[in-house]
Amino acid sequence: MQIDKLRGEQLDQLFDAILSLKDREECYKFFDDIATMSEVHSIAQRLQVAKMLTDGYTYNVIEEETSASTATISRVRRCINYGSDGYKIVLDRMLE
């Protein structure tokens, strides 16, 4: 399973830090300090692509609306189909 490749002390510390954030404003502050705008936008774009894929949008529509490359869309599709269900967990919770 690929998730095992992620595990490690530094990533545990990062994920614990993220889990300690209390609201959206704290998230903005933390991600502003820890990542570049480009990195944060790339992650947000992938989440939007995942949402659109699960909602049944075509690659063309996703590409137009998100400016994601077809390579990014394909990668997200692979993660949805064969990944660790991370996108599914988050998208399901966002609907709650």
Backbone as CSV, one residue per row, in Angstrom:
resi,resn,N_x,N_y,N_z,CA_x,CA_y,CA_z,C_x,C_y,C_z
1,MET,0.837,-1.186,0.000,0.000,0.000,0.000,0.879,1.247,0.000
2,GLN,0.562,2.233,-0.809,1.393,3.413,-0.945,1.419,4.289,0.274
3,ILE,0.396,4.238,1.087,0.334,5.101,2.262,1.513,4.842,3.198
4,ASP,2.041,3.619,3.203,3.174,3.297,4.055,4.409,4.104,3.677
5,LYS,4.524,4.496,2.417,5.661,5.300,1.967,5.630,6.694,2.576
6,LEU,4.443,7.158,2.967,4.300,8.479,3.554,4.744,8.539,5.012
7,ARG,4.628,7.455,5.696,4.812,7.463,7.145,6.226,7.852,7.546
8,GLY,6.299,8.596,8.633,7.585,8.998,9.174,7.383,10.081,10.215
9,GLU,8.399,10.289,11.016,8.312,11.237,12.131,8.014,12.663,11.670
10,GLN,8.674,13.114,10.616,8.445,14.478,10.140,7.015,14.662,9.636
11,LEU,6.508,13.692,8.889,5.134,13.800,8.397,4.125,13.673,9.526
12,ASP,4.409,12.820,10.517,3.537,12.741,11.687,3.437,14.114,12.355
13,GLN,4.570,14.773,12.473,4.595,16.102,13.089,3.788,17.105,12.260
14,LEU,3.942,17.062,10.944,3.183,17.954,10.066,1.688,17.693,10.202
15,PHE,1.278,16.437,10.125,-0.146,16.109,10.198,-0.721,16.452,11.570
16,ASP,0.051,16.244,12.642,-0.399,16.641,13.974,-0.581,18.156,14.051
17,ALA,0.326,18.895,13.402,0.205,20.361,13.376,-1.074,20.764,12.652
18,ILE,-1.345,20.146,11.509,-2.564,20.464,10.750,-3.807,20.118,11.571
19,LEU,-3.786,18.964,12.221,-4.930,18.553,13.031,-5.155,19.459,14.247
20,SER,-4.120,20.195,14.655,-4.260,21.096,15.808,-4.935,22.418,15.443
21,LEU,-5.045,22.719,14.150,-5.658,23.979,13.726,-7.143,23.964,14.050
22,LYS,-7.627,25.102,14.552,-8.996,25.139,15.072,-10.033,25.663,14.090
23,ASP,-9.617,26.465,13.113,-10.606,27.019,12.191,-9.928,27.413,10.878
24,ARG,-10.736,27.879,9.938,-10.246,28.235,8.608,-9.181,29.335,8.678
25,GLU,-9.377,30.314,9.546,-8.411,31.417,9.667,-7.043,30.903,10.103
26,GLU,-7.021,29.975,11.063,-5.748,29.379,11.477,-5.114,28.606,10.324
27,CYS,-5.943,27.943,9.513,-5.422,27.238,8.339,-4.769,28.206,7.368
28,TYR,-5.455,29.330,7.099,-4.865,30.332,6.209,-3.503,30.786,6.730
29,LYS,-3.418,31.084,8.006,-2.160,31.576,8.593,-1.058,30.523,8.508
30,PHE,-1.396,29.282,8.859,-0.396,28.220,8.853,0.100,27.938,7.439
31,PHE,-0.826,27.761,6.504,-0.418,27.434,5.141,0.280,28.602,4.452
32,ASP,-0.048,29.832,4.838,0.664,30.998,4.315,2.136,30.949,4.725
33,ASP,2.392,30.483,5.948,3.765,30.408,6.441,4.514,29.174,5.934
34,ILE,3.826,28.049,5.808,4.526,26.789,5.557,4.702,26.463,4.072
35,ALA,3.865,27.031,3.215,3.904,26.668,1.794,3.830,27.919,0.926
36,THR,4.287,27.776,-0.304,4.156,28.882,-1.247,2.709,28.943,-1.726
37,MET,2.331,30.085,-2.256,0.985,30.231,-2.815,0.755,29.191,-3.902
38,SER,1.760,28.941,-4.704,1.651,27.967,-5.789,1.372,26.567,-5.249
39,GLU,2.072,26.182,-4.183,1.860,24.863,-3.596,0.449,24.716,-3.039
40,VAL,-0.013,25.744,-2.330,-1.356,25.701,-1.755,-2.404,25.666,-2.863
41,HIS,-2.220,26.482,-3.900,-3.169,26.484,-5.018,-3.182,25.138,-5.747
42,SER,-2.039,24.493,-5.870,-1.982,23.175,-6.525,-2.776,22.134,-5.743
43,ILE,-2.650,22.161,-4.429,-3.400,21.223,-3.594,-4.897,21.515,-3.693
44,ALA,-5.260,22.799,-3.629,-6.672,23.181,-3.739,-7.231,22.788,-5.107
45,GLN,-6.430,22.964,-6.141,-6.852,22.599,-7.493,-7.118,21.095,-7.586
46,ARG,-6.235,20.282,-7.005,-6.420,18.832,-7.047,-7.700,18.415,-6.326
47,LEU,-7.995,19.064,-5.217,-9.231,18.755,-4.503,-10.450,19.118,-5.348
48,GLN,-10.395,20.265,-6.014,-11.502,20.665,-6.891,-11.654,19.691,-8.057
49,VAL,-10.537,19.264,-8.616,-10.572,18.267,-9.697,-11.222,16.979,-9.188
50,ALA,-10.842,16.531,-8.006,-11.417,15.312,-7.440,-12.921,15.456,-7.258
51,LYS,-13.341,16.594,-6.762,-14.775,16.834,-6.574,-15.505,16.784,-7.911
52,MET,-14.944,17.427,-8.910,-15.589,17.456,-10.222,-15.608,16.077,-10.865
53,LEU,-14.524,15.315,-10.714,-14.499,13.953,-11.254,-15.574,13.092,-10.597
54,THR,-15.687,13.183,-9.285,-16.696,12.368,-8.598,-18.111,12.843,-8.908
55,ASP,-18.240,14.101,-9.314,-19.549,14.621,-9.727,-19.859,14.311,-11.189
56,GLY,-18.922,13.661,-11.897,-19.172,13.207,-13.255,-18.802,14.165,-14.368
57,TYR,-18.062,15.214,-14.066,-17.661,16.156,-15.117,-16.617,15.521,-16.034
58,THR,-16.588,15.968,-17.279,-15.614,15.468,-18.247,-14.269,16.176,-18.052
59,TYR,-13.223,15.553,-18.589,-11.899,16.147,-18.523,-11.908,17.553,-19.119
60,ASN,-12.604,17.730,-20.258,-12.617,19.037,-20.920,-13.202,20.119,-20.027
61,VAL,-14.314,19.823,-19.387,-14.953,20.797,-18.498,-14.056,21.081,-17.300
62,ILE,-13.476,20.032,-16.725,-12.592,20.207,-15.567,-11.387,21.063,-15.944
63,GLU,-10.817,20.778,-17.103,-9.658,21.532,-17.577,-10.013,23.011,-17.752
64,GLU,-11.173,23.289,-18.327,-11.619,24.670,-18.537,-11.873,25.398,-17.224
65,GLU,-12.545,24.734,-16.290,-12.955,25.399,-15.053,-11.851,25.510,-14.013
66,THR,-10.894,24.576,-14.024,-9.860,24.574,-12.983,-8.474,24.962,-13.500
67,SER,-8.305,24.975,-14.802,-6.991,25.191,-15.435,-6.008,24.064,-15.129
68,ALA,-6.501,22.934,-14.648,-5.641,21.775,-14.391,-5.265,21.122,-15.714
69,SER,-4.056,20.616,-15.772,-3.628,19.898,-16.969,-4.310,18.532,-17.003
70,THR,-4.343,17.945,-18.191,-4.914,16.604,-18.298,-4.088,15.605,-17.492
71,ALA,-2.786,15.856,-17.357,-1.927,14.981,-16.545,-2.355,15.030,-15.074
72,THR,-2.650,16.223,-14.585,-3.108,16.370,-13.198,-4.459,15.696,-13.014
73,ILE,-5.361,15.908,-13.966,-6.690,15.291,-13.886,-6.556,13.772,-13.881
74,SER,-5.705,13.234,-14.738,-5.485,11.788,-14.799,-4.897,11.259,-13.495
75,ARG,-3.960,11.993,-12.929,-3.342,11.574,-11.667,-4.381,11.533,-10.558
76,VAL,-5.213,12.557,-10.483,-6.267,12.592,-9.464,-7.244,11.440,-9.694
77,ARG,-7.588,11.177,-10.941,-8.488,10.068,-11.277,-7.902,8.738,-10.788
78,ARG,-6.598,8.540,-11.011,-5.936,7.319,-10.547,-6.016,7.197,-9.023
79,CYS,-5.798,8.313,-8.341,-5.882,8.298,-6.872,-7.292,7.963,-6.404
80,ILE,-8.287,8.505,-7.083,-9.682,8.206,-6.724,-9.974,6.724,-6.934
81,ASN,-9.513,6.182,-8.054,-9.811,4.795,-8.406,-8.958,3.772,-7.660
82,TYR,-7.689,4.084,-7.439,-6.758,3.080,-6.925,-5.973,3.533,-5.696
83,GLY,-6.280,4.707,-5.184,-5.523,5.260,-4.065,-6.000,4.761,-2.713
84,SER,-5.758,5.561,-1.705,-6.027,5.201,-0.315,-7.368,5.709,0.193
85,ASP,-8.222,6.182,-0.710,-9.548,6.718,-0.391,-9.499,8.056,0.350
86,GLY,-8.369,8.734,0.303,-8.245,10.038,0.959,-9.207,11.072,0.393
87,TYR,-9.295,11.136,-0.922,-10.232,12.081,-1.538,-11.661,11.750,-1.121
88,LYS,-12.009,10.458,-1.133,-13.370,10.044,-0.784,-13.717,10.453,0.644
89,ILE,-12.801,10.227,1.558,-13.025,10.591,2.961,-13.326,12.081,3.075
90,VAL,-12.470,12.887,2.483,-12.621,14.343,2.593,-13.883,14.831,1.880
91,LEU,-14.109,14.365,0.664,-15.279,14.828,-0.075,-16.582,14.409,0.601
92,ASP,-16.621,13.202,1.139,-17.819,12.761,1.876,-18.057,13.647,3.098
93,ARG,-17.006,13.986,3.815,-17.157,14.818,5.016,-17.535,16.246,4.671
94,MET,-17.089,16.715,3.530,-17.443,18.084,3.114,-18.945,18.176,2.810
95,LEU,-19.554,17.063,2.431,-20.992,17.038,2.139,-21.852,17.023,3.408
96,GLU,-21.250,16.600,4.525,-22.001,16.490,5.786,-22.403,17.847,6.326
